Amino acid sequence: MSWLWAIIVGFILGLIARAILPGKQHQPLWLTTLCGIAGAVIGNAVATWIGVGETGGIDWTRHLLQLAGAVLIVALGEMVYKSFRSKRTA
């Protein structure tokens, strides 16, 4: 069941990250989901590293770090996807 939640959260974070990034992203939804999952994992790692991984109530700081990680990874994923796509069509 935890994999299902990881996919759902990754999908939602990926979509929010795509909405935050300027311009149109051309990567497919499955890649956006994978980038969202990776961003969530990075955000959780940073939250644990700075000591806010587990707090009482809603973990707003952890969620913001997950979103920041997702935005970063989606932006990098878009650049990599564009470079592979342009090499393939050339």
N, C-alpha and C positions, 0 to 999 in steps of 0.2 A: 504494500500500500504506500510505502514511503516513496517509491519510484513514481507512482501515479501523481502524488503531490508535488514531487520535484518537476515533473513535466508540466503540470498545471501552473505552478508558480513561475517556472521558466518561461512559459508561453506568455503569461500576463506581464512579467517583467520585460520580456523582449518587445512586446507590443508597446508598452509605455515608453521604453527606451527609443523605439522607432519614432514615436510621436514627439519625443523631446528633441531628437536630432533634426537639424534643418535639412530641407531638401527631401527628395524622394529616394528611398532605399530600394534597391533592386534585388536584394537577397530573398530567397524563398522563406516561407513561414517555418519550415523545419529547421533551417539554419538560424533563424531568429530565436526559435525555442532553445536550441542548443547553446546559443550565445547567452540567452537569459539564464539558463541553468548554470553556465560557467560564471556569469556575473554574480549570481546568488551565492555560489560557493566561495568566490573571492570576497564578497561582502561579509559573509559569515566568518571567514578566516581573519579579516581585518578587525571585525567587531570583537572576536575572541582575543586577538592580539592586543587591542587597546583596553580590554577589560569590560566591555559592554555586551558580551555575547549572550549572557543570561541575566535579565533584570526582572524585577517584579512588574507585573502589568504588561502593557504593550511595549515591545522593543522597538521604539521609533528610530533610534539611532541605528540599530542593526538593519532595519528595513531601508532606511535612507542609504546606508552603505551598500546594501544589495542592489538598490536601484542605480547607484553611481557605478558600481561594478558592471551592471548590465549595460548601461549607456557606453561605458568604455569598451567593453567586449563587442557590442553590436557595431560600434563605429569601426573598430579594427576588423571585425568580420566582414563588414561592407567593403572596406578597402581591399581585403584579400579576395573576396568574391569577385569584385570588379576586375582585379588584375588577372585572375584565372580565366574569367569570362572573356576578357579582351585578348588574351593569348590564344584561347581556343578558337576564336572567330577569325583571328588574323592569319 
